[in-house]
């Protein structure tokens, strides 16, 4: 997956999350449909790495 497609997927997912605030039931349905397995793993890995970096910097 190239960087352009990843960015598009993340922006689309962020838009779906914003839509969830307005209409939770339909927003969650769109969010589930928009996230593929690869995108979900990429986002989850990014969150874990971000958490570990923030935790290591806080200990200093």
N, C-alpha and C positions, 0 to 999 in steps of 0.2 A: 504494500500500500504506500503510495507516495505521499509527500507532505500536504499537497493540495487537497487530496481526498480526505485525509485525516482531519484537516482543519474544517472541511465542509461537514464532516460527520460530527465533530465536536460542536460546531455552531448550530447544527440542526438539533442536536441533543439538548443544548442550552435553550434553544427556542421551545422545545417540547417541555422542558422543565418549567419555563416561564408560563407556558400555557396551562400547566398543571395547577398553578396558583389560581387561575381564573376558573377553570372547570376541572376539578380533580379527577373525576371519573373518566372523562374523555382524554384528558391530558396523560394519565397513566397508560391508557390504551395506546396512544400515539407514541409514547416513550418506549414502551415494550416493543412496538413494531419497528421503531427506528434503530434500536440498538441491536447490532448483530453480535455474534459471539466474539469475533475478533475485536470489535470496538469496545465491548464490555471489558474484555481482558486488558486492553490497552489503557482504558480509563482507570480500572482498578489498580493496575501496576503503577500508574502515575500517582495515584493517591497514596499508595504504600510508600513509594520512594519519597514523595513530598513529606509525608509524615515522619519518616525516618530522618530525613535531612533536618527538618525543623526540630525534632527531638534532640539530635546530636548537637545542634547549634545552641539550644537552650541550656544544655549541661555545661557549656564552657563558661 
